Amino acid sequence: MDEPASSAASLRDSAERLALAAVGAVALTGERVEELVEELARRGGMRTDEARELVGDLTSRWRGDAQRVGERAGITLSGAFRELGLVTRREFEELELRTAQLEHRLRLLEKE
């Protein structure tokens, strides 16, 4: 009976390590990812291709979550900036262009 409990604990430990590895894998180089895959395959008792696929899936999922959080934060910040009366760089550059065009037209009119 002790064997199933230790097997479940081992599986849970492996899952926790895998989750932590997935978070860290985003910043890893290709070489480090391969080392992680080999370690997971060795300790987790799975084939290397299964470990590689699992790390890839988790990394992709984490990146997608991070992107969505970033987008939400951007929307929130954009709203706060609007409340403060600030403009975006794009809006500023558009206004600069329009001002330059108006100055050019004014100079042409003054020459006439």
Backbone as numpy.savetxt, mean C-alpha at the origin, in Angstrom:
# Nx Ny Nz CAx CAy CAz Cx Cy Cz
-3.77 -37.74 23.16 -4.57 -36.54 23.16 -3.72 -35.28 23.16
-2.51 -35.41 23.63 -1.63 -34.27 23.66 -1.19 -33.90 22.25
-1.12 -34.88 21.36 -0.67 -34.63 20.00 -1.59 -33.69 19.22
-2.93 -33.83 19.26 -3.79 -32.89 18.54 -3.68 -31.48 19.08
-3.53 -31.33 20.39 -3.42 -30.00 20.98 -2.13 -29.33 20.52
-1.03 -30.08 20.53 0.24 -29.50 20.10 0.22 -29.23 18.60
-0.46 -30.06 17.84 -0.58 -29.85 16.40 -1.38 -28.58 16.12
-2.46 -28.35 16.87 -3.28 -27.15 16.71 -2.49 -25.91 17.09
-1.72 -26.01 18.18 -0.91 -24.87 18.62 0.16 -24.56 17.59
0.76 -25.61 17.02 1.79 -25.43 16.01 1.20 -24.77 14.76
0.01 -25.20 14.39 -0.65 -24.63 13.23 -0.99 -23.16 13.48
-1.46 -22.85 14.68 -1.79 -21.47 15.03 -0.53 -20.60 15.02
0.57 -21.14 15.59 1.84 -20.41 15.57 2.30 -20.13 14.14
2.16 -21.14 13.29 2.55 -20.97 11.89 1.69 -19.90 11.22
0.39 -19.91 11.52 -0.51 -18.92 10.93 -0.16 -17.51 11.41
0.17 -17.38 12.70 0.55 -16.07 13.22 1.83 -15.58 12.57
2.80 -16.47 12.44 4.07 -16.09 11.80 3.83 -15.69 10.35
2.94 -16.43 9.71 2.64 -16.14 8.31 1.98 -14.78 8.17
1.07 -14.45 9.07 0.41 -13.15 9.02 1.42 -12.03 9.23
2.29 -12.20 10.20 3.33 -11.19 10.44 4.28 -11.10 9.25
4.58 -12.23 8.68 5.47 -12.25 7.52 4.82 -11.53 6.34
3.53 -11.70 6.17 2.84 -11.06 5.06 2.89 -9.55 5.19
2.74 -9.06 6.40 2.83 -7.62 6.62 4.23 -7.13 6.29
5.22 -7.87 6.74 6.59 -7.47 6.48 7.04 -7.72 5.06
6.39 -8.64 4.37 6.82 -9.02 3.02 6.68 -7.89 2.02
5.85 -6.94 2.30 5.65 -5.84 1.37 6.96 -5.08 1.16
7.73 -4.94 2.22 8.96 -4.17 2.13 10.19 -5.04 1.81
9.98 -6.30 1.63 11.10 -7.20 1.42 11.58 -7.19 -0.03
12.85 -7.45 -0.20 13.39 -7.61 -1.54 13.03 -9.00 -2.03
13.23 -9.25 -3.30 12.93 -10.56 -3.87 13.70 -11.68 -3.18
14.93 -11.40 -2.82 15.76 -12.42 -2.16 15.20 -12.76 -0.79
14.80 -11.75 -0.04 14.25 -11.98 1.30 12.89 -12.70 1.20
12.10 -12.38 0.20 10.83 -13.06 0.02 11.07 -14.54 -0.23
12.08 -14.84 -1.04 12.39 -16.24 -1.33 12.84 -16.96 -0.06
13.64 -16.29 0.78 14.05 -16.88 2.05 12.85 -17.15 2.94
11.92 -16.20 2.97 10.70 -16.35 3.76 9.88 -17.53 3.25
9.76 -17.65 1.95 9.00 -18.76 1.36 9.63 -20.09 1.75
10.95 -20.18 1.65 11.63 -21.42 2.00 11.45 -21.76 3.47
11.52 -20.74 4.33 11.33 -20.95 5.77 9.91 -21.43 6.07
8.93 -20.80 5.44 7.54 -21.21 5.65 7.31 -22.64 5.15
7.89 -22.96 4.03 7.74 -24.31 3.48 8.37 -25.34 4.43
9.53 -24.99 4.94 10.23 -25.92 5.83 9.49 -26.09 7.15
9.12 -24.98 7.78 8.46 -25.06 9.09 6.98 -25.39 9.00
6.33 -24.95 7.96 4.89 -25.15 7.84 4.51 -26.47 7.21
5.47 -27.22 6.73 5.19 -28.51 6.13 4.41 -28.42 4.82
4.70 -27.39 4.04 4.02 -27.26 2.75 5.06 -27.19 1.65
4.60 -27.36 0.44 5.51 -27.28 -0.71 5.92 -25.83 -0.92
7.07 -25.64 -1.53 7.59 -24.30 -1.77 6.65 -23.49 -2.65
6.08 -24.11 -3.67 5.17 -23.36 -4.54 3.90 -22.94 -3.79
3.43 -23.78 -2.85 2.27 -23.41 -2.04 2.61 -22.23 -1.13
3.79 -22.28 -0.50 4.22 -21.19 0.38 4.39 -19.90 -0.42
4.96 -20.00 -1.62 5.16 -18.83 -2.47 3.81 -18.22 -2.85
2.87 -19.06 -3.21 1.54 -18.57 -3.58 0.85 -17.91 -2.39
0.99 -18.52 -1.21 0.38 -17.97 -0.01 0.98 -16.60 0.34
2.28 -16.48 0.30 2.94 -15.20 0.58 2.52 -14.17 -0.46
2.45 -14.57 -1.71 2.03 -13.64 -2.76 0.60 -13.16 -2.57
-0.29 -14.09 -2.22 -1.69 -13.72 -1.99 -1.83 -12.77 -0.81
-1.16 -13.09 0.28 -1.25 -12.25 1.47 -0.64 -10.87 1.23
0.45 -10.83 0.51 1.10 -9.55 0.20 0.19 -8.70 -0.68
-0.42 -9.32 -1.67 -1.35 -8.58 -2.55 -2.54 -8.06 -1.77
-3.08 -8.89 -0.91 -4.22 -8.47 -0.10 -3.84 -7.31 0.81
-2.66 -7.42 1.44 -2.22 -6.36 2.35 -2.01 -5.06 1.58
-1.41 -5.15 0.40 -1.20 -3.94 -0.40 -2.52 -3.30 -0.78
-3.51 -4.13 -1.13 -4.83 -3.60 -1.47 -5.47 -2.90 -0.29
-5.35 -3.51 0.90 -5.89 -2.88 2.11 -5.19 -1.57 2.40
-3.87 -1.57 2.26 -3.10 -0.35 2.52 -3.50 0.75 1.54
-3.74 0.38 0.28 -4.14 1.37 -0.72 -5.51 1.96 -0.39
-6.44 1.10 0.02 -7.78 1.60 0.38 -7.71 2.53 1.59
-6.91 2.19 2.57 -6.75 3.06 3.74 -6.15 4.39 3.32
-5.16 4.34 2.45 -4.55 5.57 1.95 -5.54 6.45 1.20
-6.39 5.81 0.40 -7.40 6.57 -0.35 -8.39 7.24 0.60
-8.83 6.49 1.62 -9.76 7.07 2.60 -9.11 8.23 3.34
-7.85 8.07 3.71 -7.13 9.14 4.41 -7.01 10.36 3.50
-6.75 10.13 2.22 -6.64 11.23 1.27 -7.94 12.00 1.14
-9.04 11.27 1.09 -10.36 11.91 0.99 -10.64 12.74 2.24
-10.31 12.18 3.39 -10.52 12.88 4.66 -9.67 14.15 4.72
-8.41 14.03 4.34 -7.52 15.20 4.34 -7.98 16.24 3.33
-8.43 15.78 2.19 -8.92 16.70 1.17 -10.09 17.52 1.71
-11.00 16.84 2.39 -12.13 17.55 3.00 -11.69 18.55 4.05
-10.71 18.17 4.86 -10.21 19.08 5.89 -9.54 20.29 5.25
-8.77 20.06 4.18 -8.12 21.17 3.50 -9.14 22.12 2.89
-10.21 21.57 2.34 -11.28 22.39 1.77 -11.90 23.27 2.86
-12.12 22.66 4.02 -12.70 23.40 5.15 -11.81 24.57 5.55
-10.49 24.39 5.42 -9.54 25.44 5.77 -9.35 26.45 4.66
-9.95 26.17 3.50 -9.83 27.09 2.37 -8.57 26.90 1.56
-7.91 25.76 1.68 -6.69 25.49 0.93 -7.04 24.91 -0.44
-6.16 25.13 -1.41 -6.37 24.59 -2.75 -5.35 23.49 -3.02
-5.67 22.65 -3.99 -4.74 21.59 -4.37 -3.67 22.16 -5.28
-2.60 21.42 -5.46 -1.52 21.85 -6.35 -2.06 22.01 -7.77
-2.91 21.08 -8.18 -3.48 21.14 -9.52 -4.30 22.42 -9.71
-5.13 22.75 -8.73 -5.92 23.98 -8.82 -5.02 25.20 -8.87
-3.97 25.19 -8.07 -3.03 26.30 -8.05 -2.36 26.46 -9.41
-1.91 25.34 -9.99 -1.24 25.40 -11.29 -2.20 25.88 -12.38
-3.47 25.48 -12.30 -4.46 25.95 -13.27 -4.64 27.46 -13.15
-4.67 27.95 -11.92 -4.80 29.40 -11.71 -3.57 30.15 -12.20
-2.39 29.58 -12.00 -1.17 30.19 -12.52 -1.23 30.30 -14.04
-1.67 29.24 -14.69 -1.77 29.24 -16.15 -2.77 30.29 -16.63
-3.92 30.34 -15.99 -4.93 31.33 -16.38 -4.41 32.76 -16.18
-3.70 32.97 -15.07 -3.13 34.30 -14.80 -2.11 34.67 -15.87
-1.26 33.73 -16.23 -0.26 33.98 -17.27 -0.93 34.31 -18.60
-2.01 33.58 -18.91 -2.73 33.85 -20.16 -3.35 35.24 -20.13
-3.95 35.63 -19.02 -4.56 36.96 -18.90 -3.50 38.06 -18.99
-2.33 37.85 -18.36 -1.26 38.83 -18.45 -0.78 38.99 -19.88
-0.68 37.89 -20.58 -0.26 37.93 -21.99 -1.27 38.71 -22.82
-2.53 38.42 -22.63 -3.58 39.15 -23.38 -3.55 40.65 -23.05
-3.33 40.96 -21.79 -3.29 42.37 -21.38 -2.11 43.09 -22.04
-0.96 42.43 -22.09 0.22 43.02 -22.76 -0.07 43.25 -24.24
-0.76 42.32 -24.90 -1.10 42.48 -26.30 -2.04 43.68 -26.48
-2.99 43.83 -25.58 -3.91 44.98 -25.67 -3.21 46.30 -25.43
-2.26 46.29 -24.51 -1.52 47.53 -24.21 -0.65 47.97 -25.38
-0.16 47.04 -26.17 0.68 47.36 -27.31 -0.14 48.02 -28.43
-1.41 47.69 -28.47 -2.25 48.24 -29.55 -2.55 49.65 -29.26
